[in-house]
Amino acid sequence: MADAALVPIKRGRWWGEVLLGFACVFGGLSLPSRGVGPYYVRAHVAVANAVVEQVELKSQVRLSFVATPEQLAQEPWQALLVIAPPHTATPTGVPIDLRVLAFLPTAAFIALAVAVPLGSVRRHLLVLLVGLPLLELLLLALMAAPLLSFLGGTGPVEAFTLGRWSHALLQVVYRALVVPPGMTFAVPLLLWYIVATWLGRLTFRKSDI
């Protein structure tokens, strides 16, 4: 009877330690920092421009991502997608908040990788090394979903044409995974669970060899 009474206490303590560790790491990483934001935004702008430069649209609409010093001085976490139609001098700008859409999900993933016990420091490091690049690619793909819908006909400039079902699918992805708290917590949690489980099984199989 005494042992049975101690089980809930131990479980509760375990969850309390995990939640406290997650809150401390996530809170420390997610505190507003105007110094980190511009570097983070510039890095993502460089990667995004390298991708869109390879894309040639039949509509001749030009896409580019901008993060000027003046812009970053006012909004240190915001990039701007510039959509330039071929026959007009007035481009359209779409602001993108990288803190909410990319930085906070990354902070949540790091907090999970640090706070949840995995049995060894090596496994924590492996989760970070494997999971962070995958998370970055996933976040970029999810951020592209509303932009594709916007460029495909829902925005003022139609860069290409998307069908009704394509728009509906992109809207489902946007509302389910991009809009907080999905992007901030659900996506990092799901990816962390997949990576941690896969690495755990891989380690187990190697130990049996």
TAVEN-V302064 format. One record per residue. N is the residue number from 1. NEAR is the number of other ideal C-beta (glycine too) atoms within 8 Angstrom. D_CENTER is the distance of its C-alpha to the mean C-alpha in whole Angstrom. Layout:
BEGIN
N:NEAR:D_CENTER + N:NEAR:D_CENTER
END
This chain:
BEGIN
1:4:47 + 2:5:46 + 3:6:43 + 4:6:42 + 5:8:41 + 6:8:39 + 7:8:37 + 8:7:35 + 9:8:35 + 10:8:34 + 11:8:31 + 12:8:30 + 13:8:30 + 14:8:28 + 15:8:25 + 16:8:26 + 17:8:26 + 18:11:22 + 19:9:21 + 20:9:23 + 21:12:21 + 22:12:18 + 23:8:19 + 24:9:20 + 25:13:17 + 26:12:14 + 27:8:17 + 28:7:18 + 29:9:14 + 30:8:13 + 31:6:17 + 32:3:17 + 33:6:18 + 34:7:19 + 35:6:20 + 36:7:16 + 37:13:15 + 38:11:17 + 39:8:17 + 40:12:13 + 41:15:13 + 42:10:16 + 43:8:14 + 44:12:12 + 45:12:15 + 46:8:17 + 47:9:15 + 48:11:14 + 49:10:18 + 50:8:19 + 51:8:17 + 52:10:19 + 53:6:22 + 54:5:23 + 55:7:23 + 56:3:26 + 57:9:26 + 58:5:30 + 59:9:30 + 60:7:29 + 61:13:27 + 62:7:25 + 63:13:21 + 64:9:20 + 65:13:18 + 66:11:19 + 67:12:19 + 68:6:22 + 69:5:24 + 70:6:25 + 71:11:22 + 72:14:20 + 73:6:23 + 74:5:23 + 75:7:19 + 76:9:17 + 77:11:14 + 78:13:14 + 79:13:15 + 80:12:17 + 81:13:17 + 82:11:21 + 83:15:23 + 84:10:26 + 85:11:29 + 86:8:32 + 87:3:35 + 88:6:34 + 89:2:33 + 90:4:31 + 91:8:27 + 92:11:24 + 93:9:22 + 94:10:18 + 95:9:16 + 96:10:13 + 97:8:11 + 98:14:9 + 99:9:9 + 100:11:8 + 101:12:5 + 102:14:4 + 103:11:7 + 104:11:7 + 105:15:5 + 106:13:6 + 107:12:9 + 108:13:10 + 109:14:9 + 110:13:12 + 111:13:14 + 112:12:14 + 113:13:15 + 114:9:18 + 115:12:19 + 116:11:20 + 117:4:23 + 118:9:23 + 119:4:26 + 120:6:26 + 121:5:24 + 122:6:24 + 123:13:22 + 124:11:20 + 125:8:19 + 126:9:19 + 127:14:16 + 128:10:14 + 129:8:16 + 130:10:15 + 131:13:12 + 132:11:10 + 133:8:10 + 134:10:10 + 135:14:6 + 136:10:6 + 137:8:8 + 138:10:7 + 139:14:3 + 140:11:7 + 141:8:9 + 142:13:8 + 143:12:8 + 144:8:11 + 145:13:12 + 146:10:14 + 147:10:15 + 148:10:17 + 149:14:19 + 150:9:19 + 151:13:21 + 152:14:22 + 153:8:25 + 154:6:23 + 155:10:23 + 156:3:26 + 157:9:26 + 158:10:26 + 159:10:25 + 160:9:25 + 161:6:26 + 162:10:25 + 163:6:26 + 164:5:26 + 165:6:25 + 166:9:22 + 167:13:21 + 168:8:22 + 169:8:19 + 170:14:16 + 171:9:17 + 172:8:17 + 173:11:14 + 174:12:13 + 175:7:15 + 176:8:14 + 177:11:10 + 178:13:9 + 179:8:11 + 180:6:11 + 181:6:12 + 182:11:10 + 183:15:6 + 184:12:7 + 185:9:10 + 186:10:10 + 187:15:8 + 188:14:8 + 189:10:11 + 190:8:12 + 191:13:11 + 192:14:13 + 193:8:16 + 194:8:16 + 195:12:16 + 196:13:18 + 197:8:20 + 198:8:21 + 199:12:21 + 200:10:24 + 201:8:26 + 202:8:26 + 203:9:27 + 204:8:30 + 205:8:31 + 206:7:31 + 207:6:33 + 208:5:36 + 209:4:37
END
